[in-house]
């Protein structure tokens, strides 16, 4: 049997005291049972499949998506346009070069 030294903040001390009074158990027994209960909880949480985790999030209809999967390309393009508009509007009067990929394609000479 091992001996452990544990530091508890005030809230944990109050909880431990309430549990001891309510159950009549010793400090050691309350802590042992708490560890056993947490182990069961941790094993269950670790065994959840991704869908079960998603289901618990309660994202409502459509979740956090901005568009249906069929419109993903259009939605991404629109999000990028909005992002660049925000940058441009935040820097009034500044000259904004074209995105690097665009500038290269326009200045490339054909052989």
DRENVOTOR-487243 format. One line per 10 residues: number of its first residue (from 1); their letters; for each residue x, y, z of N, C-alpha, C, O. Coordinates in Angstrom, 1 decimal. Example, Ala and Ser with C-alpha at 12.3 -4.5 7.8 and 13.67 -1.06 7.14 Angstrom:
1) AS) 13.2 -5.7 7.8 12.3 -4.5 7.8 13.2 -3.3 7.8 14.2 -3.3 8.5 | 12.8 -2.2 7.1 13.7 -1.1 7.1 12.9 0.0 7.9 13.4 1.1 8.0
***
This chain:
1) XXXXXXXXXX) 0.9 -1.2 0.0 0.0 0.0 0.0 0.9 1.2 0.0 1.8 1.3 0.8 | 0.6 2.2 -0.9 1.4 3.4 -1.0 0.8 4.5 -0.2 -0.3 4.6 0.2 | 1.7 5.4 0.2 1.3 6.6 0.9 1.6 7.8 0.0 2.6 8.0 -0.6 | 0.6 8.7 -0.1 0.7 9.9 -1.0 0.5 11.1 -0.2 -0.3 11.1 0.8 | 1.1 12.2 -0.6 0.9 13.5 0.0 0.2 14.3 -1.1 0.7 14.4 -2.2 | -1.0 14.9 -0.8 -1.8 15.6 -1.8 -2.1 17.0 -1.3 -2.4 17.2 -0.1 | -2.0 18.0 -2.2 -2.3 19.3 -1.8 -3.7 19.6 -2.4 -3.9 19.4 -3.6 | -4.6 20.1 -1.6 -5.9 20.5 -2.0 -6.2 21.9 -1.8 -5.8 22.5 -0.8 | -6.8 22.5 -2.8 -7.2 23.9 -2.6 -8.5 24.0 -1.6 -9.0 22.9 -1.2 | -8.9 25.2 -1.3 -10.0 25.3 -0.3 -11.3 24.7 -0.8 -12.0 24.0 0.0
11) XXXXXXXXXX) -11.6 24.8 -2.1 -12.8 24.2 -2.6 -12.8 22.7 -2.5 -13.8 22.0 -2.1 | -11.6 22.1 -2.8 -11.5 20.6 -2.7 -11.6 20.2 -1.3 -12.1 19.1 -1.0 | -11.0 20.9 -0.4 -11.0 20.6 1.0 -12.5 20.6 1.5 -12.9 19.7 2.3 | -13.3 21.6 1.1 -14.7 21.7 1.5 -15.5 20.5 1.0 -16.3 19.9 1.7 | -15.2 20.2 -0.3 -15.9 19.0 -0.9 -15.5 17.7 -0.2 -16.4 16.9 0.1 | -14.3 17.5 0.1 -13.8 16.4 0.9 -14.5 16.3 2.2 -15.0 15.2 2.7 | -14.6 17.4 2.9 -15.2 17.5 4.2 -16.7 17.1 4.1 -17.2 16.4 5.0 | -17.4 17.7 3.1 -18.8 17.4 2.9 -19.0 15.9 2.7 -20.0 15.3 3.2 | -18.2 15.3 1.8 -18.3 13.9 1.5 -18.1 13.0 2.7 -18.8 12.1 2.9 | -17.1 13.4 3.5 -16.8 12.6 4.8 -18.0 12.7 5.7 -18.4 11.7 6.3
21) XXXXXXXXXX) -18.6 13.9 5.9 -19.7 14.0 6.8 -21.0 13.3 6.3 -21.7 12.7 7.0 | -21.2 13.4 4.9 -22.4 12.8 4.3 -22.3 11.2 4.3 -23.3 10.6 4.5 | -21.1 10.7 4.2 -20.9 9.2 4.0 -20.4 8.6 5.3 -20.7 7.4 5.5 | -19.7 9.3 6.1 -19.1 8.7 7.3 -17.9 7.9 7.0 -17.3 7.2 7.8 | -17.4 8.1 5.8 -16.1 7.4 5.4 -14.9 8.2 5.8 -15.0 9.4 6.0 | -13.8 7.5 5.8 -12.5 8.2 6.1 -12.0 8.9 4.9 -12.6 8.7 3.8 | -11.1 9.8 5.1 -10.5 10.6 4.0 -10.0 9.6 2.9 -10.2 9.8 1.7 | -9.2 8.6 3.4 -8.6 7.7 2.4 -9.7 6.9 1.6 -9.6 6.8 0.4 | -10.8 6.5 2.3 -11.8 5.8 1.6 -12.6 6.7 0.6 -12.9 6.2 -0.5 | -12.8 7.9 0.9 -13.5 8.9 0.0 -12.6 9.1 -1.2 -13.1 9.1 -2.3
31) XXXXXXXXXX) -11.3 9.3 -1.0 -10.4 9.5 -2.1 -10.3 8.2 -3.0 -10.2 8.3 -4.2 | -10.2 7.0 -2.4 -10.1 5.8 -3.2 -11.4 5.6 -4.1 -11.3 5.3 -5.2 | -12.5 5.9 -3.5 -13.8 5.7 -4.2 -13.9 6.8 -5.3 -14.4 6.5 -6.4 | -13.4 8.0 -5.0 -13.3 9.0 -6.1 -12.4 8.6 -7.2 -12.8 8.9 -8.4 | -11.3 8.0 -6.9 -10.4 7.6 -8.0 -11.0 6.5 -8.8 -10.9 6.5 -10.0 | -11.7 5.5 -8.2 -12.4 4.5 -8.9 -13.5 5.0 -9.8 -13.6 4.6 -11.0 | -14.2 5.9 -9.3 -15.3 6.5 -10.1 -14.7 7.3 -11.3 -15.3 7.2 -12.4 | -13.6 8.0 -11.0 -13.0 8.8 -12.1 -12.4 7.9 -13.2 -12.5 8.2 -14.4 | -11.9 6.7 -12.7 -11.3 5.8 -13.7 -12.4 5.3 -14.6 -12.2 5.2 -15.9 | -13.6 4.9 -14.1 -14.7 4.5 -14.9 -15.1 5.6 -15.9 -15.4 5.3 -17.1
41) XXXXXXXXXX) -15.2 6.8 -15.4 -15.6 7.9 -16.3 -14.5 8.1 -17.4 -14.9 8.3 -18.6 | -13.2 8.1 -17.0 -12.2 8.3 -18.0 -12.2 7.2 -19.1 -11.9 7.5 -20.3 | -12.4 6.0 -18.7 -12.4 4.9 -19.6 -13.6 5.0 -20.6 -13.5 4.8 -21.8 | -14.7 5.4 -20.1 -15.9 5.6 -20.9 -15.7 6.8 -21.9 -15.9 6.6 -23.1 | -15.1 7.9 -21.5 -14.9 9.0 -22.3 -13.8 8.7 -23.4 -13.9 9.2 -24.5 | -12.8 7.9 -23.0 -11.8 7.5 -24.0 -12.3 6.6 -25.0 -11.6 6.4 -26.1 | -13.4 5.9 -24.8 -13.9 4.9 -25.7 -14.9 5.5 -26.7 -15.5 4.8 -27.5 | -15.2 6.8 -26.6 -16.3 7.4 -27.4 -15.7 7.4 -28.9 -14.6 7.7 -29.1 | -16.6 7.2 -29.8 -16.3 7.3 -31.2 -16.5 8.8 -31.6 -17.3 9.5 -30.9 | -15.8 9.2 -32.7 -16.0 10.6 -33.1 -17.4 11.1 -33.3 -17.8 12.2 -32.9
51) XXXXXXXXXX) -18.3 10.2 -33.8 -19.7 10.6 -34.0 -20.4 10.9 -32.6 -21.2 11.8 -32.5 | -20.1 10.0 -31.6 -20.7 10.2 -30.3 -20.2 11.6 -29.7 -21.0 12.2 -29.0 | -19.0 11.9 -29.9 -18.5 13.2 -29.4 -19.2 14.3 -30.1 -19.6 15.3 -29.5 | -19.3 14.2 -31.5 -20.0 15.2 -32.3 -21.5 15.4 -31.8 -22.0 16.5 -31.7 | -22.1 14.3 -31.6 -23.5 14.3 -31.2 -23.7 15.1 -29.9 -24.7 15.7 -29.7 | -22.7 15.0 -29.0 -22.8 15.7 -27.7 -22.6 17.2 -27.8 -23.0 17.9 -26.9 | -22.1 17.6 -28.9 -21.8 19.0 -29.0 -23.0 19.9 -29.2 -23.0 21.1 -28.9 | -24.1 19.3 -29.7 -25.4 20.0 -29.9 -25.2 21.2 -30.7 -25.4 22.4 -30.2 | -24.9 21.1 -31.9 -24.6 22.2 -32.8 -25.9 22.7 -33.6 -25.8 23.6 -34.4 | -27.0 22.1 -33.3 -28.2 22.4 -34.0 -28.1 22.0 -35.5 -27.1 21.4 -35.9
61) XXXXXXXXXX) -29.1 22.3 -36.2 -29.2 21.9 -37.6 -28.1 22.6 -38.4 -27.9 23.9 -38.3 | -27.3 21.9 -39.1 -26.2 22.5 -39.9 -24.9 22.8 -39.2 -23.9 23.1 -39.8 | -24.9 22.6 -37.8 -23.7 22.8 -37.0 -23.2 24.2 -37.2 -23.9 25.2 -37.3 | -21.9 24.3 -37.4 -21.2 25.5 -37.5 -20.9 25.8 -39.0 -20.1 26.7 -39.3 | -21.4 25.0 -39.9 -21.0 25.1 -41.3 -21.5 26.4 -41.9 -22.5 27.0 -41.4 | -20.8 26.9 -42.8 -21.2 28.2 -43.5 -21.9 27.9 -44.8 -22.6 28.7 -45.3 | -21.8 26.6 -45.3 -22.5 26.3 -46.5 -22.6 24.7 -46.6 -21.9 24.0 -45.9 | -23.5 24.3 -47.5 -23.6 22.8 -47.6 -22.3 22.3 -48.3 -21.6 23.1 -49.0 | -22.1 21.0 -48.1 -20.8 20.4 -48.7 -20.8 20.6 -50.2 -19.7 20.8 -50.8 | -22.0 20.6 -50.9 -22.0 20.7 -52.3 -21.5 22.1 -52.8 -21.1 22.2 -53.9
71) XXXXXXXXXX) -21.6 23.1 -51.9 -21.2 24.5 -52.2 -19.9 24.8 -51.6 -19.6 26.0 -51.5 | -19.1 23.8 -51.2 -17.9 24.1 -50.4 -16.9 25.0 -51.2 -16.4 26.0 -50.6 | -16.7 24.7 -52.5 -15.7 25.6 -53.2 -16.2 27.0 -53.3 -15.3 27.9 -53.1 | -17.4 27.2 -53.5 -17.9 28.6 -53.6 -17.8 29.3 -52.2 -17.5 30.5 -52.1 | -18.2 28.5 -51.2 -18.1 29.1 -49.8 -16.7 29.5 -49.4 -16.5 30.5 -48.8 | -15.7 28.6 -49.8 -14.3 28.9 -49.4 -13.9 30.2 -50.2 -13.2 31.0 -49.6 | -14.2 30.2 -51.5 -13.8 31.4 -52.3 -14.4 32.7 -51.7 -13.7 33.7 -51.6 | -15.7 32.6 -51.3 -16.3 33.8 -50.7 -15.7 34.2 -49.4 -15.5 35.4 -49.1 | -15.3 33.2 -48.6 -14.7 33.5 -47.3 -13.3 34.2 -47.5 -13.0 35.1 -46.8 | -12.6 33.7 -48.5 -11.3 34.4 -48.8 -11.5 35.8 -49.3 -10.8 36.7 -48.9
81) XXXXXXXXXX) -12.5 36.0 -50.1 -12.8 37.4 -50.6 -13.1 38.3 -49.5 -12.7 39.4 -49.4 | -14.0 37.8 -48.5 -14.3 38.6 -47.4 -13.1 38.9 -46.5 -13.0 40.1 -46.0 | -12.3 38.0 -46.4 -11.1 38.2 -45.5 -10.2 39.2 -46.2 -9.7 40.1 -45.5 | -10.0 39.2 -47.5 -9.2 40.2 -48.1 -9.8 41.6 -48.1 -9.1 42.6 -48.1 | -11.1 41.6 -48.2 -11.8 42.9 -48.2 -11.6 43.6 -46.8 -11.5 44.8 -46.7 | -11.7 42.8 -45.7 -11.5 43.3 -44.4 -10.1 43.9 -44.3 -9.9 44.9 -43.7 | -9.1 43.2 -44.8 -7.7 43.7 -44.7 -7.6 45.0 -45.5 -6.9 46.0 -45.0 | -8.1 45.0 -46.7 -8.0 46.2 -47.5 -8.8 47.4 -46.9 -8.2 48.5 -46.8 | -10.0 47.2 -46.3 -10.7 48.3 -45.8 -10.0 48.8 -44.5 -10.2 50.0 -44.1 | -9.3 48.0 -43.8 -8.6 48.4 -42.6 -7.3 49.2 -42.9 -6.8 49.8 -42.0
91) XXXXXXXXXX) -6.9 49.2 -44.1 -5.7 49.9 -44.5 -6.0 50.9 -45.6 -5.6 50.7 -46.7 | -6.7 52.0 -45.3 -7.2 52.9 -46.3 -6.0 53.6 -47.0 -5.0 54.0 -46.3 | -6.1 53.7 -48.2 -5.1 54.4 -49.0 -3.8 53.6 -49.3 -2.9 54.1 -50.0 | -3.7 52.4 -48.7 -2.5 51.6 -48.9 -2.6 50.9 -50.3 -3.7 50.6 -50.7 | -1.5 50.7 -50.9 -1.4 50.0 -52.2 -1.3 48.5 -51.8 -0.5 48.1 -51.1 | -2.2 47.7 -52.4 -2.2 46.3 -52.1 -1.7 45.5 -53.3 -2.4 45.5 -54.4 | -0.6 44.8 -53.2 -0.2 44.0 -54.4 -1.1 42.8 -54.6 -1.8 42.4 -53.7 | -1.0 42.3 -55.8 -1.9 41.1 -56.1 -1.3 39.9 -55.3 -0.2 39.9 -54.9 | -2.2 39.0 -55.0 -1.7 37.8 -54.4 -0.5 37.2 -55.1 -0.5 37.2 -56.4 | 0.5 36.6 -54.5 1.7 36.1 -55.1 1.4 35.2 -56.3 2.1 35.3 -57.3
101) XXXXXXXXXX) 0.5 34.2 -56.2 0.2 33.3 -57.3 -0.3 34.0 -58.5 0.1 33.6 -59.6 | -1.1 35.0 -58.3 -1.7 35.8 -59.5 -0.6 36.6 -60.2 -0.5 36.6 -61.4 | 0.2 37.3 -59.4 1.3 38.1 -60.0 2.2 37.3 -60.8 2.6 37.7 -61.9 | 2.6 36.1 -60.4 3.5 35.3 -61.2 2.9 34.8 -62.4 3.6 34.7 -63.5 | 1.6 34.4 -62.4 1.0 33.9 -63.6 0.8 35.0 -64.7 0.9 34.7 -65.9 | 0.6 36.2 -64.3 0.4 37.3 -65.3 1.8 37.8 -65.8 1.8 38.4 -66.9 | 2.9 37.7 -65.1 4.1 38.2 -65.6 4.9 37.2 -66.3 6.0 37.5 -66.9 | 4.5 35.9 -66.3 5.2 34.9 -66.9 5.2 35.0 -68.4 4.1 35.3 -69.0 | 6.3 34.9 -69.1 6.4 35.0 -70.5 6.3 33.6 -71.1 7.0 32.7 -70.6 | 5.5 33.4 -72.2 5.5 32.1 -72.9 6.6 32.0 -73.8 7.0 33.0 -74.5
111) X) 7.3 30.8 -73.9 8.4 30.6 -74.8 8.1 30.7 -76.3 8.9 30.6 -77.1
***
